[in-house]
């Protein structure tokens, strides 16, 4: 069965919230259990360094996010789960791709263009405050993807450009050095849940309106009860359309539970009662995972062991591919030069059939030994094709095996058009012909 390789990068900045869970973690883990899929999940800690220069925060976030995905049900023995910085082949591949990546294409990357636009609006130099890391981000992302020959990469619409760039870099490398990379496709999930935050806007760290996925029960309740609602009193019908409470409830409920909540809205449920129902629904799903998360956070050594084991598993793919790529671009063991030269000499020492045309218009050939001695000379053939067919028969495995072990001349019908050169016997001829079998 053909297997599809799917690769997902997980940003290691900040603490996961309910929106991350409903929009990314939960669907990704469900997808990892589909038949015919090989799933790769990596903690993108190199990428985090572009935005975060606080070492403690990078380390803490890596721990929290690894624990979150494991607590939510990711099975490291059934997928590839590793930390980006544990794969040294990735930065090396980044450099190989950098050498084929067009700067003009990188100039058009959305994140870089946005930074330039902000600088221009502020009257600053285009590249003020822009690091080479931000500029080269698409190349590193391409290395993440191409290293594992991913077929599909789930991304939001704002990331499609990066997949297209990875395809471009991979195609350029393939064109220059041979077919080494699979060109990935972006997988856009149109129905990914986008949850509202405390103020009704999209739940985002940028808006500071998030509800942490594994907030303690009391904190979770407090946050849910602080969600902004309108002034409609108990008994007044309430709209589900545009309601942050309803959208959050819907993301954590079955269709039947969601329908019942919608009826309660129509019947005028009070906001306090609605928030209590939402809290109970979310906590019912999150509580068992929260318990696992807290246990994992208390055992960072175990998480480290899982990530290191994941790196070993991932490098079983990355290490041989990087060796292949190094060889392709010419980063080779110099001893290969001597081996290649020796092989070239051996090939040059092969016997040869040489074809030529005589004054009578007929086509002839002769067999010349590796040392230059003439062994066989043919009679004339009407066409070069006939001469070539006769040569092919003499070089064939069937002809050589049939006659090579027989002392003396082969059957006349098999060699009716050739004669031995002076001082040559058939044993010498078949000894030379055997070289053609060894070559193939």
N, C-alpha and C positions, 0 to 999 in steps of 0.2 A: 504494500500500500504506500502510495506517495504521501510523505509527511510534509506539512507546512511548518516552517520555522518562524515563530512570532517573537519579536524582541520589544521589551518595554523598559524604558529608562525611568528611574524614580529619583526625583530631585531631593537632595538631602539638605533642605533648608526649612526650618520651622517645624512645628508640631502638626501632625495630621488632624484635620477637622472633619465634621460630618459630611461636608461637601466632597472632600477628597475620597472619603469612603464610598459614598453613593455613586460618585461620578467616575472613579478610577479603580480603587482597590477592589471593591466587591465584584464589578464586572470582569476585571482582569483575572481574578482568582477563579471565577466561574469558567472563563475561557480556557484556562490552563487545564481544565479537566475534560475538554472535548477530545474525542478520539481523533487520531491523525494529526495532532498538533504537538510540536516541540516548543516549549515556552521558555524564554530567557528573560530574567528580571535582574536588573543591576542597579545598585545604588550609585548615582551619578555624583560622587564626591569631588571629582576633578572639576565638573561643571560648577559645583557650589562655590569653588574658590573664586570664580569670576565676580560673584556678588558679595561674598562673605569673607572678611579678613580676620574674623575672630576664631582662633583655633579651637577654643573650648566649645563654641557654638557649633562648629562643623562636626566635632566629635560627638557632641550630645545629640545633634539632629540625626546623625547616622545611626546611633543606637536606637533612638525613638522610632525612626521610620522602619528599621529592620524589625524591631519588636512588634510594631503595628501590623506589618504585613504577615508576619508569622502568627500573631494572635488572631488575625482575621481568617486564617486557614490556609495560607500558602504552604505547600508541602515541598520542602527543599530536596527531598529524595526523589521527587517526580518531575522536578523542573531544574533549570539552571538558575541559581540565585547567588549572586556574587557582588563584590564591591569593585567598582571600576578601577580604583587605584591598586587593586591586587593583581591586575593583569598588565604586566609591563609591556606586553606586545602592543597594547592600545596606543600609548604615546609614540612608540616607534612607527606604527602604521600611520599615525597622524602626520608624522614628518614625511613619509613616503607620499601621502596624499597631498600634503602641502606643496610638494614639488610638481604636482600636475594640476593643482587647483588654480583657476583663473582669478586674479585679483579683481577684475571687473565684476565677476559674479559675486565675490564676497562684498564688494562695495554696495551691492543691491540687497544684501541681507536685511530683513526687517528690523532686527534689534539695532544693528549698526546705523541704519538710515534714521531710525527714530532718535538715536543719540545725537546724530549730526543735526537733525532738524531742531532739536531742543537747543543745541548750542547756537545755531543760527538765530533762533528767536531771541536768545539772550544776548546776542551780539558777541559771542565768543568764537574762538577758532573752531573749525569743524570738529577737530579731534580732541578738544579739551576734555580731559577726564575719561577719555576712551582708552581702555587697556587693549593690548594686543590679544589678550584672552577673549575679550568680547568680540573682537574682530574675527578671531579664528575659531570661535565657538562652532560654526557649521562644519568645519573640518574635523574637529574632535568628535562631533556627533556622527559624522559620516564614518569615522573609524570605528565607533561603537557598533554601528550597524553592519558595516561591510566585513568586519573581523569575523563575525559569526554567520555570514552568508544568510542573513535574515531575508525571508520572502515578504514578510508583512510587518509593518510597524504601526501600532495604534497611536494616533495623535489627534490633537484638536486641529481645527482648521487653520489656526495661526502657526502651526508647525509644518504644514504641507510643504512650504518652501524648502525647509531643511531636508526633507526626504528627496525632493527634486534635486537638490544640490548634491546629496549623497549619490544619487543615480548618475549625475553628471561627472563627479570625480571618479566614480567606479568605472564608468564607460570610457573615460579618457585613459585611465590606467590600463584597462583591458586592451584598448586600441594600441597603446604603445608597447605593452609587454605580454600580451596574450590573455586568454580568458581565465581570469582568476576569481573575479567577484560575481556574486549574484546581485542583480540590480533590484533593490527593494521597492515595494509598493506601499503607499500610505493607506492605512485602514481607518477610515473616518466613521466613527460611531455616531450616527445622527440622533439617536435617542438617549445619549448619555445624560444622566440627571444633572441639572445645574440647580443647586439648592439656594434658596434665599438665606441671608444671614439675619442677625438680630434686628437690623434696620430695614429689612425688606429688599435691600439690594443683593446682588449675587454674593454668596458667602466667599470672602476673600481676605487674606492677611492684609492686602493693600488697604482695605476699608476698615480693618480692625473690628470686624463684625462676625467673627467666627465662633463656632461652638466646638471646642476640642473633642475629638472622637472619644478619648478615654478620660474625660473629666470625671472626677469622683461624683458619685450619685447626687450628693447634696448640691454640688456646684452645677451639675447638669440641670437639675431642677430649677435652680436660681436663674440660670441663663435662659432657659426656655420660658420662664415666667416674665423675663424682661423683653421678650420679642414684642416689637411695636405692633399695635392693633388700632382699629378705629374706635369711635365713641359709641357704637351701637350697644344698647343695653340688653341684658338677658331677656329673652322672649321675642326680640326683633330678629327676623330672618337675616342671615348673613351670606355674603357671596363667597363662593369657593374660588372664583376667578380672581387671581392676583393676591390671594391670601397666603402669606408666608406660613402660617400655621398649617393650612391644608396641604400645601406643597410638601412641607417637611413630613407630615403624616403619611402622605401618599408614597413617599420614597421608602418608608419603612413598614408598609402594610400590604396585605393581600388585596386583590380587587374587591373582595367582599367587605373587608374592614374599611377600605377607602369609601365604598358606597355608603356604608353605615355612617361614617363620619360626615359625608356630604348631606345625608338626610338630617343629621343633627344640626348642621349649619342652617338648613332650610327651616328647621323647627325652632330656631332661635337660641341655640345653646349659648350660655354665657362664656365670655372669653376666659375667665378663670377655669371653668370646667373644661373648656376646649384645650387649654394649655396643660391641664392635669392629664387629660387623655393622651395628648401628644407626648408628654414626658413618659408616661407608662409604656406607650408603644415603642418609643426609641430605646428606653432602658431595657425593655424585654429582649431586644436584639443585641444591644451593646454589652449588657452586664456580663454574660459568659466570656466574651472576648476581652472585656476590661480585666477580668480576673486573670486570664492568661497573660495579658499584656503586663500587668503588675508583677507577675511571677517572672516573666522574661526580663523585665527591667532590673530586677533584683539579681539577675545572673548574667551580667555582660560577658563573662567568660564563655558561657554556652553559645551566645550569639556570635561571638568572635570565632568560635570553633566551627559553627555552621557556615559563616562567610568564608573562612579559610578552606573548608572542604569544598565549598562552591567554586572557589577560585581554582583549586586543583582540577576540578571537573571541567571548568571552562577552558583552562589552559591546555587540556588535551586536544582541544580544537584549535586554539589560538597559536600555540607554539609551532606545530607543523606548518600551518598556513603562513606564519611570518617567515619561517625558513624558506618556504617556496617563493614568497615575494622578494626576500632578500636576494635569492639566486636570480630571480627574474630581472631585477634591476641592475645586477652586476656586482652586488656585495657578496663576493664569493671567496672561498678558500683558494689561495694562490696555487696550492698543490694540484688543483684541478687542471691548471694550465699544462702541467707535465703529462697528466693522464690524457688530456685531449690531444696533445702533440703525439703521444705514443699511439693513440688510437688512429690519428690521421696517417701516421707512417704505416701502420698495419693495413689500413685501407688502401693506401697507395701501393702496397706490395701485393695486392690481389692480382691474379691472372686476368687477362682481358681478351675479349673478342673484338677484333677490329675489322670493320667493314670498309670495302672500297670497290671502285668500279674500274674494270680494265678497258683497254682500247677497243675490245670487241663489243662493248656495250653491256656486257653481263656483270652481275653483282657477285662479289666474292667476299669471303671473310677468312681470317686466320686467328688461331688461338695463340696468344703470347704469354709465356710464363711470367711469374712475378719478377724473375731476374732478367727478363727481356728476351729469352730464347724463344724462337718460333717452335711450336709444337705440332700444330695442325694447319693445313691449308685446304680450302674448299675448292670445288669445281665452280663453274659459273652458274648463277641462277638468273632467270629471266627478269624477275622483279626483286627489289630490296625486301619486300614483304616475305617472299619465299625464303630468302637468306635468313631474315630475322626469326622466322618460325622454326627453322632448323636449329639455329643457335639456342632458342628457348627450349627446344626438346633436349638438347645436349646438356643444358644447365638444370634440367628438371630432376627432382628427387627420384622419380621412377626410373629414368634412364641411368643415372649414376649408380643407384642401388642395384639395378638389374645387372649392369655390366662391370661395375667397379671391382667386384670380388672375383671376377673371372680372369684367369691368367691368359694373356694373348689377346687377339683381336676380337671385338664383339661381332655379332652377326652382321653379315655384309649389308643386309637391307637397312640396318640402323645407321650405317656410316658409309653408304654408297657414294655420297657426294664429297667425302673428305679423304685426305691422305696424310700420313705421318710425315713430319719433316725429317730430314736426314739425321740419323743417329738417335732418334726418339722412339720409345716403345709405348704401348698402350698403358702400362702401369704408371708411367710418368704422367700421361695425359689425365688419367682418372684421379691421380693424387692431386693434381692442380684443380680439376673440376670440383673436387670435394670442398674446396674453399668457398664455392658459391653456396653450398648448403649451410656451412658454418656461418656465413654472413646473414642468412635469412633466419 
